[in-house]
Structures are given as C-alpha cells and as structure tokens.
C-alpha cells in the first residue's frame, strides 16, 4: 500500500528494508492473519474462504482449515473457474503482502506493532480507521463551509 505523502516523514529512512524483514523473514512470505502466500494467485470464495495449494485444503479468513467444500481438491485453477459451479463461484486474486501498523500510528515502527498482511486482511484491519478519517474529513469540510457561508 503506498504511503500517503503527508505521512512520508513519519516513516524511517530504512522503511523498505524494515518492511521486507517483517514480510519475508518474520512472516516467511505469508499473511500473519490468514496465511495467504505472497505473490501467488489464490482461489477464494469472496467471503474469506480460500484454497491453500500447498496444504491442498480450504482455509477460512483466519487461516484455519475450513470444512470440506463440495469442490474436488485435485481440480486445476482453470477447471475450478469454469466448472459451472453453484454460487459461491470461485474467484482468483493475486496476493500482495504489505507491512501494516497494528495501532494505526505510522510513527510507531516497533516490530511488535508491525504485521505482514495481505490486501484483504489489511483492509479489514484498517476499516475502522478509514471510517474515522472519512468522518473527520467530512466534519472539517462542514466546519469550513459553516465558517465561510
């Protein structure tokens, strides 16, 4: 996830290296919340359940093994996509890991405050903060309009 220009000065000069250490050394290239592997295309059902090719098993949104689905595990990605399945139909997404600040403070770069998260987990984790910022921006716009109207 790109760094907002107004927050760039909060990050250390070696942020790229720190992020790489968190994502690939500590997390071993997998999301620390759901275990999705970085750089691979994974089949998922949209609500969090996804196919773990390494373990040949379905996993839920927290990385735990999900109950067996009616899909056959030995089908290829293409066969799964075009099997004419009943909803939910499988989707394909390329996984990209990012280092996320668990307390939403970009100035707090302790390793215990950083987590390697895939884009799905990162958006879920940041959703309350995004809602708070949207409210704050709307509040500021209304305050400025009231001041000059």
Backbone as JSON Lines, residues from 0, in Angstrom:
{"i":0,"aa":"X","n":[0.85,-1.17,0.0],"ca":[0.0,0.0,0.0],"c":[0.89,1.23,0.0]}
{"i":1,"aa":"X","n":[0.67,2.15,-0.9],"ca":[1.54,3.33,-0.97],"c":[1.4,4.2,0.28]}
{"i":2,"aa":"X","n":[2.46,4.88,0.6],"ca":[2.48,5.77,1.75],"c":[1.93,7.13,1.32]}
{"i":3,"aa":"X","n":[0.99,7.65,2.09],"ca":[0.43,8.97,1.79],"c":[1.54,10.01,1.92]}
{"i":4,"aa":"X","n":[1.61,10.98,0.98],"ca":[2.7,11.97,1.01],"c":[2.79,12.72,2.34]}
{"i":5,"aa":"X","n":[1.65,13.01,2.96],"ca":[1.69,13.74,4.22],"c":[2.2,12.9,5.39]}
{"i":6,"aa":"X","n":[2.26,11.57,5.21],"ca":[2.75,10.69,6.26],"c":[4.18,10.21,6.01]}
{"i":7,"aa":"X","n":[4.74,10.54,4.85],"ca":[6.06,10.03,4.45],"c":[7.14,10.33,5.49]}
{"i":8,"aa":"X","n":[7.08,11.51,6.09],"ca":[8.13,11.9,7.05],"c":[8.04,11.1,8.35]}
{"i":9,"aa":"X","n":[6.91,10.41,8.61],"ca":[6.77,9.6,9.83],"c":[7.52,8.27,9.73]}
{"i":10,"aa":"X","n":[7.8,7.83,8.51],"ca":[8.44,6.53,8.3],"c":[9.96,6.69,8.37]}
{"i":11,"aa":"X","n":[10.65,5.67,8.9],"ca":[12.11,5.75,8.96],"c":[12.71,5.66,7.56]}
{"i":12,"aa":"X","n":[13.93,6.12,7.44],"ca":[14.61,6.13,6.14],"c":[14.81,4.71,5.6]}
{"i":13,"aa":"X","n":[14.88,3.73,6.5],"ca":[15.08,2.34,6.08],"c":[13.76,1.55,6.09]}
{"i":14,"aa":"X","n":[12.63,2.24,5.82],"ca":[11.33,1.58,5.87],"c":[11.24,0.4,4.91]}
{"i":15,"aa":"X","n":[11.79,0.52,3.72],"ca":[11.71,-0.57,2.73],"c":[12.37,-1.83,3.28]}
{"i":16,"aa":"X","n":[13.52,-1.69,3.91],"ca":[14.22,-2.84,4.48],"c":[13.46,-3.41,5.68]}
{"i":17,"aa":"X","n":[12.96,-2.54,6.55],"ca":[12.19,-2.99,7.71],"c":[10.94,-3.74,7.26]}
{"i":18,"aa":"X","n":[10.23,-3.21,6.27],"ca":[9.05,-3.86,5.75],"c":[9.39,-5.23,5.15]}
{"i":19,"aa":"X","n":[10.49,-5.3,4.42],"ca":[10.92,-6.57,3.82],"c":[11.23,-7.6,4.9]}
{"i":20,"aa":"X","n":[11.89,-7.17,5.99],"ca":[12.2,-8.09,7.09],"c":[10.92,-8.65,7.72]}
{"i":21,"aa":"X","n":[9.94,-7.79,7.95],"ca":[8.68,-8.22,8.56],"c":[7.95,-9.18,7.63]}
{"i":22,"aa":"X","n":[7.85,-8.84,6.35],"ca":[7.06,-9.64,5.41],"c":[7.7,-10.97,5.05]}
{"i":23,"aa":"X","n":[9.04,-10.97,4.88],"ca":[9.65,-12.18,4.35],"c":[10.52,-12.96,5.33]}
{"i":24,"aa":"X","n":[11.08,-12.32,6.31],"ca":[11.87,-13.07,7.28],"c":[10.97,-13.55,8.42]}
{"i":25,"aa":"X","n":[10.26,-12.6,9.06],"ca":[9.42,-12.99,10.2],"c":[8.19,-13.77,9.74]}
{"i":26,"aa":"X","n":[7.47,-13.26,8.74],"ca":[6.22,-13.9,8.31],"c":[6.45,-14.98,7.25]}
{"i":27,"aa":"X","n":[7.66,-15.11,6.76],"ca":[8.02,-16.13,5.76],"c":[7.13,-16.04,4.5]}
{"i":28,"aa":"X","n":[6.79,-14.8,4.1],"ca":[6.06,-14.6,2.86],"c":[4.59,-14.97,2.92]}
{"i":29,"aa":"X","n":[4.02,-15.04,4.13],"ca":[2.59,-15.35,4.28],"c":[1.93,-14.31,5.17]}
{"i":30,"aa":"X","n":[0.66,-14.05,4.89],"ca":[-0.11,-13.11,5.71],"c":[-0.16,-13.63,7.14]}
{"i":31,"aa":"X","n":[0.08,-12.76,8.1],"ca":[0.1,-13.19,9.5],"c":[-1.3,-13.37,10.09]}
{"i":32,"aa":"X","n":[-2.34,-12.99,9.35],"ca":[-3.71,-13.2,9.84],"c":[-4.38,-14.39,9.17]}
{"i":33,"aa":"X","n":[-4.21,-14.55,7.85],"ca":[-4.94,-15.62,7.15],"c":[-4.03,-16.63,6.46]}
{"i":34,"aa":"X","n":[-2.73,-16.41,6.46],"ca":[-1.73,-17.33,5.9],"c":[-1.7,-17.39,4.37]}
{"i":35,"aa":"X","n":[-2.3,-16.43,3.67],"ca":[-2.2,-16.43,2.21],"c":[-0.76,-16.14,1.79]}
{"i":36,"aa":"X","n":[-0.25,-16.84,0.76],"ca":[1.14,-16.66,0.33],"c":[1.33,-15.47,-0.6]}
{"i":37,"aa":"X","n":[2.38,-14.71,-0.37],"ca":[2.7,-13.54,-1.18],"c":[3.05,-13.93,-2.62]}
{"i":38,"aa":"X","n":[2.55,-13.14,-3.56],"ca":[2.93,-13.29,-4.96],"c":[2.21,-14.38,-5.71]}
{"i":39,"aa":"X","n":[1.34,-15.12,-5.07],"ca":[0.63,-16.19,-5.76],"c":[-0.81,-15.78,-6.03]}
{"i":40,"aa":"X","n":[-1.39,-16.42,-7.03],"ca":[-2.81,-16.24,-7.28],"c":[-3.53,-17.34,-6.5]}
{"i":41,"aa":"X","n":[-4.5,-16.94,-5.69],"ca":[-5.25,-17.91,-4.9],"c":[-6.72,-17.89,-5.32]}
{"i":42,"aa":"X","n":[-7.34,-19.04,-5.21],"ca":[-8.76,-19.17,-5.47],"c":[-9.46,-18.88,-4.15]}
{"i":43,"aa":"X","n":[-10.49,-18.02,-4.21],"ca":[-11.24,-17.73,-2.99],"c":[-12.71,-17.62,-3.33]}
{"i":44,"aa":"X","n":[-13.54,-17.63,-2.3],"ca":[-14.98,-17.6,-2.5],"c":[-15.59,-16.25,-2.17]}
{"i":45,"aa":"X","n":[-14.76,-15.23,-1.95],"ca":[-15.26,-13.89,-1.74],"c":[-15.51,-13.51,-0.3]}
{"i":46,"aa":"X","n":[-15.89,-14.47,0.56],"ca":[-16.18,-14.16,1.94],"c":[-15.04,-14.53,2.87]}
{"i":47,"aa":"X","n":[-13.9,-14.89,2.31],"ca":[-12.72,-15.18,3.12],"c":[-12.18,-16.59,2.95]}
{"i":48,"aa":"X","n":[-13.01,-17.54,2.54],"ca":[-12.54,-18.91,2.34],"c":[-11.68,-18.96,1.08]}
{"i":49,"aa":"X","n":[-10.53,-19.61,1.18],"ca":[-9.61,-19.68,0.04],"c":[-8.94,-21.04,0.0]}
{"i":50,"aa":"X","n":[-8.42,-21.39,-1.18],"ca":[-7.77,-22.68,-1.42],"c":[-6.27,-22.54,-1.19]}
{"i":51,"aa":"X","n":[-5.72,-23.31,-0.25],"ca":[-4.29,-23.33,0.03],"c":[-3.68,-24.45,-0.8]}
{"i":52,"aa":"X","n":[-3.01,-24.06,-1.87],"ca":[-2.43,-25.03,-2.79],"c":[-1.36,-25.89,-2.11]}
{"i":53,"aa":"X","n":[-0.57,-25.29,-1.2],"ca":[0.5,-26.04,-0.53],"c":[-0.06,-27.15,0.36]}
{"i":54,"aa":"X","n":[-1.1,-26.84,1.11],"ca":[-1.68,-27.81,2.05],"c":[-2.79,-28.64,1.41]}
{"i":55,"aa":"X","n":[-3.18,-28.29,0.17],"ca":[-4.29,-28.95,-0.52],"c":[-5.53,-28.97,0.36]}
{"i":56,"aa":"X","n":[-5.86,-27.77,0.9],"ca":[-7.01,-27.65,1.79],"c":[-7.63,-26.27,1.67]}
{"i":57,"aa":"X","n":[-8.93,-26.18,1.97],"ca":[-9.61,-24.9,2.04],"c":[-9.34,-24.29,3.4]}
{"i":58,"aa":"X","n":[-9.13,-22.98,3.44],"ca":[-8.9,-22.27,4.7],"c":[-9.92,-21.15,4.83]}
{"i":59,"aa":"X","n":[-10.26,-20.83,6.08],"ca":[-11.19,-19.72,6.31],"c":[-10.42,-18.41,6.33]}
{"i":60,"aa":"X","n":[-11.08,-17.31,6.61],"ca":[-10.46,-15.99,6.59],"c":[-9.41,-15.77,7.67]}
{"i":61,"aa":"X","n":[-9.31,-16.71,8.63],"ca":[-8.29,-16.61,9.68],"c":[-7.15,-17.6,9.48]}
{"i":62,"aa":"X","n":[-7.16,-18.31,8.36],"ca":[-6.09,-19.24,8.05],"c":[-6.31,-20.65,8.6]}
{"i":63,"aa":"X","n":[-7.41,-20.88,9.29],"ca":[-7.72,-22.21,9.83],"c":[-8.34,-23.06,8.73]}
{"i":64,"aa":"X","n":[-8.14,-24.37,8.83],"ca":[-8.74,-25.26,7.84],"c":[-10.26,-25.13,7.9]}
{"i":65,"aa":"X","n":[-10.85,-24.95,6.72],"ca":[-12.3,-24.82,6.62],"c":[-12.91,-26.19,6.4]}
{"i":66,"aa":"X","n":[-14.2,-26.28,6.65],"ca":[-14.89,-27.55,6.4],"c":[-14.76,-27.9,4.93]}
{"i":67,"aa":"X","n":[-14.68,-29.17,4.61],"ca":[-14.54,-29.56,3.21],"c":[-15.72,-29.04,2.38]}
{"i":68,"aa":"X","n":[-15.39,-28.48,1.23],"ca":[-16.41,-27.99,0.32],"c":[-16.73,-29.08,-0.7]}
{"i":69,"aa":"X","n":[-17.76,-28.86,-1.47],"ca":[-18.16,-29.85,-2.46],"c":[-17.25,-29.87,-3.69]}
{"i":70,"aa":"X","n":[-16.24,-29.0,-3.69],"ca":[-15.3,-28.95,-4.8],"c":[-14.28,-30.05,-4.65]}
{"i":71,"aa":"X","n":[-13.8,-30.57,-5.75],"ca":[-12.75,-31.58,-5.69],"c":[-11.4,-30.87,-5.61]}
{"i":72,"aa":"X","n":[-10.58,-31.28,-4.67],"ca":[-9.3,-30.61,-4.42],"c":[-8.31,-30.82,-5.55]}
{"i":73,"aa":"X","n":[-8.48,-31.83,-6.38],"ca":[-7.48,-32.1,-7.41],"c":[-7.77,-31.38,-8.72]}
{"i":74,"aa":"X","n":[-8.77,-30.53,-8.76],"ca":[-9.04,-29.76,-9.97],"c":[-8.04,-28.63,-10.11]}
{"i":75,"aa":"X","n":[-7.69,-28.31,-11.32],"ca":[-6.79,-27.18,-11.56],"c":[-7.55,-25.87,-11.39]}
{"i":76,"aa":"X","n":[-6.81,-24.76,-11.31],"ca":[-7.44,-23.45,-11.18],"c":[-8.44,-23.21,-12.31]}
{"i":77,"aa":"X","n":[-8.03,-23.49,-13.54],"ca":[-8.88,-23.24,-14.7],"c":[-10.13,-24.1,-14.64]}
{"i":78,"aa":"X","n":[-9.97,-25.38,-14.27],"ca":[-11.14,-26.25,-14.18],"c":[-12.1,-25.76,-13.1]}
{"i":79,"aa":"X","n":[-11.56,-25.27,-11.98],"ca":[-12.42,-24.75,-10.92],"c":[-13.19,-23.52,-11.4]}
{"i":80,"aa":"X","n":[-12.51,-22.65,-12.16],"ca":[-13.15,-21.42,-12.6],"c":[-14.26,-21.67,-13.62]}
{"i":81,"aa":"X","n":[-14.13,-22.72,-14.43],"ca":[-15.09,-22.95,-15.49],"c":[-15.9,-24.23,-15.29]}
{"i":82,"aa":"X","n":[-16.04,-24.66,-14.04],"ca":[-16.75,-25.9,-13.76],"c":[-18.26,-25.72,-13.71]}
{"i":83,"aa":"X","n":[-18.75,-24.48,-13.9],"ca":[-20.18,-24.25,-13.86],"c":[-20.75,-24.53,-12.48]}
{"i":84,"aa":"X","n":[-20.05,-24.08,-11.45],"ca":[-20.43,-24.39,-10.08],"c":[-21.6,-23.53,-9.62]}
{"i":85,"aa":"X","n":[-22.31,-24.01,-8.62],"ca":[-23.35,-23.22,-7.98],"c":[-22.67,-22.14,-7.15]}
{"i":86,"aa":"X","n":[-23.37,-21.03,-6.88],"ca":[-22.78,-19.98,-6.03],"c":[-22.42,-20.56,-4.67]}
{"i":87,"aa":"X","n":[-21.35,-20.13,-4.01],"ca":[-20.47,-19.09,-4.48],"c":[-19.47,-19.59,-5.51]}
{"i":88,"aa":"X","n":[-19.29,-18.84,-6.54],"ca":[-18.32,-19.2,-7.58],"c":[-16.94,-18.78,-7.12]}
{"i":89,"aa":"X","n":[-15.93,-19.56,-7.41],"ca":[-14.58,-19.18,-7.01],"c":[-14.06,-18.0,-7.82]}
{"i":90,"aa":"X","n":[-13.28,-17.18,-7.17],"ca":[-12.64,-16.03,-7.79],"c":[-11.14,-16.21,-7.65]}
{"i":91,"aa":"X","n":[-10.38,-15.46,-8.42],"ca":[-8.92,-15.56,-8.35],"c":[-8.35,-14.2,-8.01]}
{"i":92,"aa":"X","n":[-7.43,-14.17,-7.05],"ca":[-6.8,-12.92,-6.63],"c":[-5.31,-13.15,-6.44]}
{"i":93,"aa":"X","n":[-4.52,-12.2,-6.91],"ca":[-3.08,-12.23,-6.67],"c":[-2.83,-11.61,-5.3]}
{"i":94,"aa":"X","n":[-2.11,-12.31,-4.45],"ca":[-1.85,-11.86,-3.07],"c":[-0.6,-10.99,-3.03]}
{"i":95,"aa":"X","n":[-0.72,-9.84,-2.38],"ca":[0.4,-8.93,-2.17],"c":[0.46,-8.6,-0.69]}
{"i":96,"aa":"X","n":[1.6,-8.86,-0.08],"ca":[1.77,-8.55,1.34],"c":[2.25,-7.12,1.53]}
{"i":97,"aa":"X","n":[1.8,-6.5,2.61],"ca":[2.26,-5.18,3.0],"c":[2.48,-5.2,4.51]}
{"i":98,"aa":"X","n":[3.33,-4.34,4.99],"ca":[3.53,-4.2,6.43],"c":[2.52,-3.2,6.95]}
{"i":99,"aa":"X","n":[1.73,-3.63,7.93],"ca":[0.68,-2.78,8.49],"c":[1.03,-2.4,9.92]}
{"i":100,"aa":"X","n":[0.68,-1.17,10.29],"ca":[0.84,-0.72,11.67],"c":[-0.41,-1.14,12.44]}
{"i":101,"aa":"X","n":[-0.25,-1.98,13.44],"ca":[-1.39,-2.52,14.16],"c":[-2.14,-1.45,14.96]}
{"i":102,"aa":"X","n":[-1.43,-0.42,15.42],"ca":[-2.1,0.64,16.17],"c":[-2.4,1.87,15.31]}
{"i":103,"aa":"X","n":[-2.22,1.76,13.99],"ca":[-2.51,2.81,13.01],"c":[-1.64,4.05,13.18]}
{"i":104,"aa":"X","n":[-0.54,3.94,13.89],"ca":[0.37,5.07,14.08],"c":[1.61,4.83,13.22]}
{"i":105,"aa":"X","n":[1.75,5.54,12.08],"ca":[2.89,5.3,11.2],"c":[4.23,5.69,11.82]}
{"i":106,"aa":"X","n":[4.22,6.38,12.95],"ca":[5.47,6.72,13.62],"c":[5.95,5.64,14.58]}
{"i":107,"aa":"X","n":[5.09,4.66,14.86],"ca":[5.43,3.57,15.78],"c":[5.87,2.36,14.96]}
{"i":108,"aa":"X","n":[7.19,2.25,14.75],"ca":[7.72,1.22,13.85],"c":[8.4,0.08,14.6]}
{"i":109,"aa":"X","n":[7.95,-0.18,15.83],"ca":[8.48,-1.34,16.56],"c":[8.02,-2.61,15.85]}
{"i":110,"aa":"X","n":[8.86,-3.64,15.78],"ca":[8.44,-4.89,15.14],"c":[7.16,-5.48,15.75]}
{"i":111,"aa":"X","n":[6.95,-5.29,17.04],"ca":[5.74,-5.82,17.67],"c":[4.48,-5.08,17.22]}
{"i":112,"aa":"X","n":[4.64,-3.89,16.64],"ca":[3.5,-3.12,16.16],"c":[3.28,-3.31,14.65]}
{"i":113,"aa":"X","n":[4.14,-4.06,13.99],"ca":[4.02,-4.29,12.55],"c":[3.56,-5.72,12.28]}
{"i":114,"aa":"X","n":[2.77,-5.88,11.24],"ca":[2.33,-7.21,10.82],"c":[2.34,-7.27,9.3]}
{"i":115,"aa":"X","n":[2.69,-8.43,8.78],"ca":[2.63,-8.66,7.33],"c":[1.22,-9.11,7.01]}
{"i":116,"aa":"X","n":[0.48,-8.28,6.26],"ca":[-0.91,-8.58,5.94],"c":[-1.15,-8.55,4.44]}
{"i":117,"aa":"X","n":[-2.0,-9.46,3.98],"ca":[-2.42,-9.43,2.58],"c":[-3.4,-8.26,2.42]}
{"i":118,"aa":"X","n":[-3.75,-7.94,1.18],"ca":[-4.6,-6.78,0.96],"c":[-5.97,-6.94,1.61]}
{"i":119,"aa":"X","n":[-6.52,-8.14,1.66],"ca":[-7.83,-8.35,2.29],"c":[-7.75,-8.08,3.79]}
{"i":120,"aa":"X","n":[-6.8,-8.71,4.46],"ca":[-6.66,-8.53,5.9],"c":[-6.29,-7.09,6.26]}
{"i":121,"aa":"X","n":[-5.49,-6.46,5.42],"ca":[-5.08,-5.08,5.66],"c":[-6.31,-4.15,5.6]}
{"i":122,"aa":"X","n":[-7.16,-4.34,4.61],"ca":[-8.36,-3.52,4.51],"c":[-9.32,-3.78,5.67]}
{"i":123,"aa":"X","n":[-9.48,-5.02,6.08],"ca":[-10.34,-5.33,7.23],"c":[-9.78,-4.69,8.49]}
{"i":124,"aa":"X","n":[-8.46,-4.79,8.68],"ca":[-7.82,-4.21,9.86],"c":[-7.96,-2.68,9.88]}
{"i":125,"aa":"X","n":[-7.82,-2.05,8.72],"ca":[-7.84,-0.59,8.65],"c":[-9.25,0.01,8.51]}
{"i":126,"aa":"X","n":[-10.28,-0.81,8.33],"ca":[-11.63,-0.29,8.09],"c":[-12.11,0.69,9.16]}
{"i":127,"aa":"X","n":[-11.97,0.4,10.46],"ca":[-12.42,1.38,11.46],"c":[-11.65,2.71,11.36]}
{"i":128,"aa":"X","n":[-10.36,2.63,11.08],"ca":[-9.56,3.85,10.95],"c":[-9.97,4.64,9.71]}
{"i":129,"aa":"X","n":[-10.27,3.94,8.62],"ca":[-10.74,4.62,7.4],"c":[-12.07,5.32,7.66]}
{"i":130,"aa":"X","n":[-12.98,4.64,8.38],"ca":[-14.26,5.27,8.71],"c":[-14.05,6.52,9.57]}
{"i":131,"aa":"X","n":[-13.15,6.43,10.55],"ca":[-12.86,7.57,11.43],"c":[-12.31,8.74,10.62]}
{"i":132,"aa":"X","n":[-11.39,8.47,9.71],"ca":[-10.81,9.54,8.9],"c":[-11.83,10.16,7.95]}
{"i":133,"aa":"X","n":[-12.72,9.33,7.36],"ca":[-13.77,9.87,6.5],"c":[-14.67,10.82,7.29]}
{"i":134,"aa":"X","n":[-15.05,10.4,8.51],"ca":[-15.89,11.24,9.35],"c":[-15.18,12.55,9.67]}
{"i":135,"aa":"X","n":[-13.9,12.46,10.03],"ca":[-13.13,13.66,10.37],"c":[-13.03,14.61,9.18]}
{"i":136,"aa":"X","n":[-12.76,14.09,7.99],"ca":[-12.69,14.92,6.79],"c":[-14.03,15.59,6.5]}
{"i":137,"aa":"X","n":[-15.12,14.84,6.62],"ca":[-16.44,15.41,6.4],"c":[-16.73,16.49,7.44]}
{"i":138,"aa":"X","n":[-16.36,16.24,8.69],"ca":[-16.56,17.22,9.76],"c":[-15.79,18.51,9.46]}
{"i":139,"aa":"X","n":[-14.55,18.39,9.02],"ca":[-13.74,19.57,8.68],"c":[-14.34,20.35,7.51]}
{"i":140,"aa":"X","n":[-14.78,19.64,6.48],"ca":[-15.4,20.31,5.32],"c":[-16.64,21.08,5.74]}
{"i":141,"aa":"X","n":[-17.47,20.45,6.58],"ca":[-18.68,21.12,7.05],"c":[-18.34,22.33,7.92]}
{"i":142,"aa":"X","n":[-17.3,22.22,8.74],"ca":[-16.9,23.32,9.61],"c":[-16.41,24.5,8.77]}
{"i":143,"aa":"X","n":[-15.64,24.24,7.74],"ca":[-15.14,25.31,6.87],"c":[-16.3,25.96,6.11]}
{"i":144,"aa":"X","n":[-17.23,25.13,5.62],"ca":[-18.39,25.68,4.9],"c":[-19.22,26.55,5.85]}
{"i":145,"aa":"X","n":[-19.42,26.1,7.1],"ca":[-20.19,26.89,8.07],"c":[-19.48,28.2,8.4]}
{"i":146,"aa":"X","n":[-18.17,28.16,8.43],"ca":[-17.39,29.35,8.78],"c":[-17.51,30.44,7.7]}
{"i":147,"aa":"X","n":[-17.51,29.99,6.43],"ca":[-17.5,30.97,5.34],"c":[-18.85,31.13,4.65]}
{"i":148,"aa":"X","n":[-19.85,30.4,5.09],"ca":[-21.17,30.51,4.43],"c":[-22.05,31.53,5.11]}
